[in-house]
């Protein structure tokens, strides 16, 4: 990335012009350094519609003018999904009230065999009631995952117990339910107010860095 390059002192007007031309060719603006770390990513993303955990259907374009943080996962995930949702929840608590209103978190379930809108709503409310879950038919989920290059794969056709997952919302007095296990992308997609993918966060991304990047996109 350009931000990691170090240039020797430029001693000529020609060198300065060359540097300027190079910056423009990479799509960076020297006048807007706050946006340099999150350029617009081409060939990834796009509008879509899925069933919402709040009922009805939701389109990405419904959140125009907001920064969207979108994650692909499933409620039976034993580790990365609850850890990531908790990390995003901490981020939301650190944002100013006005900023929180301009940020929407979407959790796209890749497990249409198990997750329902009602179950997703219960799961996400544990982290933040503003989070919205999205789930639909396997075909529609695959279509959206394809748009965002969000890879996932079912690890086995055999269901396994989910009693050891970090966040369990089932009745503990009842036998543990079983579900499929998936391997999936751990990216938190950062989408600006015009529906363009601007980059990715991860559970390991520092909260200060996430907050700064979001503030820059909110302008």
C-alpha positions as CSV (number, residue, x, y, z in Angstrom):
1,X,0.0,0.0,0.0
2,X,1.2,3.5,-0.7
3,X,0.8,4.5,2.9
4,X,3.6,2.1,3.8
5,X,6.1,3.4,1.2
6,X,8.8,5.9,2.2
7,X,10.1,8.3,-0.5
8,X,13.5,9.9,-0.4
9,X,13.6,13.7,-0.3
10,X,12.6,15.0,-3.7
11,X,15.2,17.5,-5.1
12,X,13.6,18.5,-8.4
13,X,10.4,19.8,-9.8
14,X,10.3,16.8,-12.1
15,X,10.3,14.4,-9.2
16,X,7.5,16.3,-7.5
17,X,5.4,16.1,-10.6
18,X,6.1,12.4,-11.0
19,X,5.0,11.7,-7.4
20,X,1.8,13.7,-8.0
21,X,1.1,11.7,-11.2
22,X,1.7,8.4,-9.4
23,X,-0.7,9.3,-6.6
24,X,-3.4,10.2,-9.1
25,X,-2.9,7.0,-11.1
26,X,-3.5,5.0,-7.9
27,X,-6.7,6.8,-7.3
28,X,-5.5,8.5,-4.1
29,X,-6.1,12.2,-3.3
30,X,-3.2,14.0,-1.6
31,X,-5.8,16.6,-0.5
32,X,-7.9,14.1,1.4
33,X,-5.5,12.0,3.5
34,X,-8.3,10.8,5.8
35,X,-9.7,8.6,3.0
36,X,-6.3,7.2,1.8
37,X,-6.5,4.1,4.0
38,X,-10.0,3.1,2.7
39,X,-10.1,3.5,-1.1
40,X,-13.2,2.4,-3.1
41,X,-12.8,-1.3,-3.9
42,X,-13.8,-2.2,-7.5
43,X,-15.4,-5.4,-8.5
44,X,-16.9,-6.3,-5.2
45,X,-20.3,-5.6,-3.6
46,X,-23.6,-4.4,-4.9
47,X,-27.2,-3.9,-3.9
48,X,-29.3,-6.9,-2.7
49,X,-32.4,-7.8,-0.8
50,X,-32.8,-10.4,2.0
51,X,-35.3,-11.3,4.7
52,X,-34.8,-9.2,7.9
53,X,-34.7,-10.4,11.5
54,X,-37.1,-7.6,12.1
55,X,-39.6,-8.9,9.6
56,X,-40.1,-8.1,6.0
57,X,-37.4,-7.6,3.4
58,X,-34.4,-5.3,3.6
59,X,-32.3,-3.9,0.8
60,X,-28.7,-2.6,1.3
61,X,-29.9,0.6,-0.4
62,X,-32.3,1.2,2.5
63,X,-29.3,2.4,4.4
64,X,-28.2,5.0,2.0
65,X,-26.1,7.7,3.6
66,X,-25.1,5.4,6.4
67,X,-21.9,3.5,6.9
68,X,-22.7,-0.3,6.9
69,X,-20.6,-2.9,8.7
70,X,-21.6,-6.2,7.3
71,X,-20.5,-9.7,8.5
72,X,-21.3,-13.2,7.1
73,X,-21.7,-15.8,9.8
74,X,-24.2,-18.1,11.6
75,X,-25.6,-18.3,15.1
76,X,-24.3,-21.8,15.8
77,X,-20.7,-20.6,15.3
78,X,-18.7,-21.5,18.3
79,X,-16.0,-18.8,18.3
80,X,-15.4,-16.2,15.5
81,X,-19.0,-15.0,15.1
82,X,-19.8,-14.2,18.8
83,X,-16.3,-12.8,19.2
84,X,-16.7,-10.5,16.2
85,X,-20.2,-9.3,17.2
86,X,-18.9,-8.5,20.7
87,X,-16.0,-6.5,19.1
88,X,-18.4,-4.5,16.9
89,X,-20.6,-4.0,19.9
90,X,-17.7,-2.4,21.8
91,X,-17.0,-0.2,18.8
92,X,-20.6,1.0,18.7
93,X,-20.4,2.0,22.4
94,X,-17.3,4.1,21.6
95,X,-19.0,6.1,18.9
96,X,-20.6,9.5,19.5
97,X,-24.5,9.3,19.6
98,X,-24.7,11.2,16.3
99,X,-22.2,8.7,14.7
100,X,-24.1,5.7,16.0
101,X,-27.2,6.9,14.2
102,X,-25.2,6.9,11.0
103,X,-23.8,3.3,11.3
104,X,-25.8,0.1,10.7
105,X,-24.5,-3.4,11.5
106,X,-25.8,-6.2,9.3
107,X,-25.3,-9.9,10.1
108,X,-25.9,-12.1,7.0
109,X,-26.5,-15.7,8.1
110,X,-25.0,-18.4,5.9
111,X,-27.0,-21.1,7.7
112,X,-30.5,-20.9,6.1
113,X,-31.1,-24.5,7.4
114,X,-31.1,-23.4,11.0
115,X,-31.3,-19.6,11.4
116,X,-34.6,-18.0,11.2
117,X,-35.4,-14.2,11.4
118,X,-36.8,-14.7,14.9
119,X,-33.7,-16.6,16.1
120,X,-31.4,-14.1,14.5
121,X,-33.1,-11.2,16.2
122,X,-32.8,-12.9,19.6
123,X,-29.1,-13.7,19.0
124,X,-28.2,-10.2,17.8
125,X,-30.1,-8.4,20.6
126,X,-27.7,-10.0,23.0
127,X,-24.9,-7.8,21.5
128,X,-26.8,-4.6,20.4
129,X,-30.6,-4.2,19.6
130,X,-29.7,-2.0,16.6
131,X,-28.0,-4.9,14.8
132,X,-30.1,-6.4,12.0
133,X,-29.9,-10.0,10.9
134,X,-30.5,-11.1,7.3
135,X,-31.3,-14.6,6.1
136,X,-33.1,-16.1,3.1
137,X,-33.0,-19.1,0.8
138,X,-29.7,-20.8,0.1
139,X,-29.8,-19.5,-3.5
140,X,-30.2,-15.9,-2.4
141,X,-27.5,-16.1,0.3
142,X,-25.1,-17.6,-2.2
143,X,-25.8,-14.8,-4.6
144,X,-25.0,-12.1,-2.0
145,X,-22.0,-14.0,-0.8
146,X,-20.8,-14.1,-4.4
147,X,-21.2,-10.4,-4.8
148,X,-18.9,-9.7,-1.8
149,X,-16.5,-12.6,-2.3
150,X,-17.5,-13.9,1.1
151,X,-16.4,-17.5,1.0
152,X,-17.9,-20.2,3.1
153,X,-18.3,-23.9,3.1
154,X,-20.2,-26.5,5.0
155,X,-17.7,-28.7,6.8
156,X,-19.8,-31.8,7.0
157,X,-23.2,-33.1,6.0
158,X,-23.5,-34.5,9.5
159,X,-25.0,-32.3,12.2
160,X,-23.1,-31.9,15.5
161,X,-24.0,-30.7,19.0
162,X,-23.9,-27.0,19.6
163,X,-23.8,-27.2,23.4
164,X,-20.2,-25.9,23.6
165,X,-20.7,-22.7,21.6
166,X,-19.8,-19.5,23.4
167,X,-23.3,-18.0,23.1
168,X,-26.2,-20.4,23.6
169,X,-29.8,-19.0,23.6
170,X,-31.5,-22.4,23.8
171,X,-33.4,-23.6,26.9
172,X,-30.7,-25.4,28.9
173,X,-33.3,-27.7,30.4
174,X,-33.9,-29.2,27.0
175,X,-31.5,-31.5,25.1
176,X,-28.8,-29.7,23.1
177,X,-29.8,-29.0,19.5
178,X,-27.6,-30.0,16.6
179,X,-26.6,-27.9,13.6
180,X,-24.1,-27.9,10.7
181,X,-20.6,-26.4,11.1
182,X,-19.3,-24.0,8.5
183,X,-15.9,-22.4,7.7
184,X,-16.4,-18.9,6.6
185,X,-14.8,-15.5,5.9
186,X,-13.9,-13.4,9.0
187,X,-14.1,-10.0,7.2
188,X,-16.3,-7.2,8.4
189,X,-17.1,-5.4,5.2
190,X,-17.1,-1.6,5.5
191,X,-19.6,0.0,3.1
192,X,-20.0,3.7,2.6
193,X,-23.2,5.8,2.3
194,X,-23.3,5.2,-1.5
195,X,-23.1,1.4,-1.2
196,X,-19.4,1.1,-2.1
197,X,-17.1,-1.3,-0.3
198,X,-14.3,0.7,1.2
199,X,-12.3,-2.0,3.0
200,X,-12.4,-4.6,5.8
201,X,-12.1,-4.8,9.6
202,X,-11.4,-7.9,11.6
203,X,-11.9,-8.9,15.2
204,X,-8.2,-8.0,15.7
205,X,-8.6,-4.5,14.3
206,X,-8.0,-2.0,17.0
207,X,-11.2,-0.1,18.1
208,X,-9.4,3.2,17.8
209,X,-8.5,2.5,14.2
210,X,-12.1,1.3,13.4
211,X,-13.6,4.4,15.0
212,X,-11.2,6.7,13.1
213,X,-11.9,5.1,9.7
214,X,-15.7,5.3,10.3
215,X,-15.5,8.9,11.3
216,X,-13.6,9.7,8.1
217,X,-16.3,8.0,6.0
218,X,-19.0,9.9,7.8
219,X,-17.1,13.1,6.8
